[in-house]
């Protein structure tokens, strides 16, 4: 899986890096898709570089990698992939070594979240399948044993009692056990739900539309250290922000997404940047996080441009190292980007 780097300087711009992926065989991608680019039109230093040694062996990716989750406490990376007769969940170390795979009660994974404490390791998966396990959100232990099921297995719906989902896209679980769910990915529902640790609804926004607190394909959700909930409202080409305690709408960013809406949202461990994936543009954006009490306008700090049709779907960030793990449904793999030149140097401390 050797990969080669080339740097080229130009008069009006700097072509920061050119990566050749020999892991992409002809059966996966045509030759013109074997190149990944990071282009900066200013004389600025690249903030991240591709970790060419992660994972140690890419042969374990046998389907379309839809989502990835990092358990920073235990140094584990979970990848959920789709396909027939393949393991649906792969477990790696953050160093890139493959540990195990499991496939129990997973139909069609869409989003994944690793929620670990010193007392418990758990993995949550949103399942959008139409089979017996579809339209649910499921909690597993790290070895794939099913612990909890939210929703009505195999039956989509809009109900709240009992709670039903239709293509639940993603979730975020706080250390307190509170859960934030975006439901759904093109289904009956366009809503954001907050559940308590005992799965009681604390608040929700649940209407399709373009106004404040309305959604069109809410696709990803995350929470910052200042008590704000950030939602990738993909169909409306914006990010919406809410107070995590009350659900109050705080504002929206749309000026960065004229070309395409956000597909994934996660914060860097220092909370200074929001990392956003754009699926069809095959691009990652690093956006400056606003101060407390102000949402303001979106501001792009840096970009990582991937190859055409790589299609970054969802991503996660290591809380210890700041490394970005990107699930690429077009390239059928997960790739790891690490901070360079002491950027985010405090992450590992």
Secondary structure, DSSP 8 states (H G I E B T S, - for coil): ----EEEEE-SS-EEEEEEE-TT--TTTS-GGGSEEEEEESSS---SEEE-TTSSS-GGG--SEEEEEEEETTTTEEEEEEE-TTS-SEEEEETTS-EEEEE-TT-SSEEEEEEEEETTEEEEEEEE--SSTT-SEEEEE-TT--EEEEES-TT-----BTTB--SSEEEEEE-TTS-EEEEE-SSSS--EEEEE-TT--EEEEE-EESSSTTEESSEEEEEE-TTSEEEEEEGGGTEEEEEETTT--EEEEE-TT-SS----EEEE-TTSSEEEEEETTTTEEEEEE---TT------EEEEEE--TT--EEEEEE-TTT--EEEEETTTTEEEEEEE-TTTTGGGG-
